[in-house]
Amino acid sequence: MPPKKKAVDFEESLKALEDLVNRMEQGDMTLEESLDAFQKGIALTRECQTRLTEAEQQVNLLIEENDQFRLEAFDADDEDDDDI
């Protein structure tokens, strides 16, 4: 049986993507290095998007009202109002 794939750590993937973008923005990469970096960047972007989608699904499942699960959109603006 193949080993289980390690869960993608969102923060690590995001940091790697930011580092990659910073390197590409410096403009001192060869064409081959740029293409390789772009390919890695696309893969990292997909990993981050997948993890965000999984997190959103988990949040949606955990929102409970009257002992029944329901889907509720997360509104970050509501959270900010509590701090005022």
ZIFENQUI-V59315 format. One record per residue. N is the residue number from 0. SS is DSSP state (H for helix, E for strand, - for the rest). PHI is phi in degrees with one decimal (NA if undefined). OMEGA is omega as a letter, one per 20 degrees, with the letter a starting at -180 (none if undefined). Layout:
n:N ss:SS phi:PHI omega:OMEGA
n:N ss:SS phi:PHI omega:OMEGA
//
This chain:
n:0 ss:- phi:NA omega:a
n:1 ss:- phi:-69.2 omega:r
n:2 ss:- phi:-66.3 omega:r
n:3 ss:- phi:-68.1 omega:r
n:4 ss:- phi:-72.2 omega:r
n:5 ss:- phi:-63.3 omega:r
n:6 ss:- phi:-61.5 omega:a
n:7 ss:- phi:-75.0 omega:r
n:8 ss:- phi:-87.9 omega:a
n:9 ss:H phi:-58.4 omega:a
n:10 ss:H phi:-62.2 omega:r
n:11 ss:H phi:-65.4 omega:r
n:12 ss:H phi:-64.4 omega:r
n:13 ss:H phi:-64.5 omega:r
n:14 ss:H phi:-63.0 omega:r
n:15 ss:H phi:-63.0 omega:r
n:16 ss:H phi:-65.7 omega:r
n:17 ss:H phi:-61.5 omega:r
n:18 ss:H phi:-62.7 omega:r
n:19 ss:H phi:-64.4 omega:r
n:20 ss:H phi:-62.1 omega:r
n:21 ss:H phi:-59.9 omega:r
n:22 ss:H phi:-63.4 omega:a
n:23 ss:H phi:-67.5 omega:a
n:24 ss:H phi:-68.5 omega:r
n:25 ss:H phi:-66.3 omega:r
n:26 ss:- phi:77.6 omega:a
n:27 ss:- phi:-107.1 omega:r
n:28 ss:- phi:-93.6 omega:r
n:29 ss:- phi:-71.2 omega:r
n:30 ss:H phi:-59.9 omega:r
n:31 ss:H phi:-63.8 omega:r
n:32 ss:H phi:-63.9 omega:r
n:33 ss:H phi:-64.9 omega:r
n:34 ss:H phi:-64.4 omega:r
n:35 ss:H phi:-63.8 omega:r
n:36 ss:H phi:-63.9 omega:r
n:37 ss:H phi:-61.9 omega:r
n:38 ss:H phi:-62.4 omega:r
n:39 ss:H phi:-64.7 omega:r
n:40 ss:H phi:-62.6 omega:r
n:41 ss:H phi:-62.7 omega:r
n:42 ss:H phi:-62.9 omega:r
n:43 ss:H phi:-65.5 omega:r
n:44 ss:H phi:-60.9 omega:r
n:45 ss:H phi:-65.1 omega:r
n:46 ss:H phi:-61.5 omega:r
n:47 ss:H phi:-63.6 omega:a
n:48 ss:H phi:-63.7 omega:r
n:49 ss:H phi:-62.7 omega:a
n:50 ss:H phi:-65.1 omega:r
n:51 ss:H phi:-63.7 omega:r
n:52 ss:H phi:-64.2 omega:r
n:53 ss:H phi:-63.1 omega:r
n:54 ss:H phi:-64.1 omega:r
n:55 ss:H phi:-62.3 omega:r
n:56 ss:H phi:-63.8 omega:r
n:57 ss:H phi:-64.3 omega:r
n:58 ss:H phi:-62.8 omega:a
n:59 ss:H phi:-61.0 omega:r
n:60 ss:H phi:-73.3 omega:a
n:61 ss:H phi:-86.0 omega:r
n:62 ss:- phi:-77.5 omega:a
n:63 ss:E phi:-126.5 omega:r
n:64 ss:E phi:-141.4 omega:r
n:65 ss:- phi:54.9 omega:r
n:66 ss:- phi:60.3 omega:r
n:67 ss:E phi:-127.9 omega:r
n:68 ss:E phi:-76.5 omega:r
n:69 ss:- phi:-143.4 omega:r
n:70 ss:- phi:-87.3 omega:r
n:71 ss:- phi:-137.9 omega:a
n:72 ss:- phi:-70.1 omega:r
n:73 ss:- phi:-83.5 omega:r
n:74 ss:- phi:-119.5 omega:a
n:75 ss:H phi:-62.8 omega:r
n:76 ss:H phi:-63.7 omega:r
n:77 ss:H phi:-63.9 omega:a
n:78 ss:H phi:-66.6 omega:a
n:79 ss:H phi:-66.8 omega:a
n:80 ss:H phi:-65.8 omega:a
n:81 ss:- phi:-69.6 omega:a
n:82 ss:- phi:-83.7 omega:a
n:83 ss:- phi:-80.6 omega:none
//
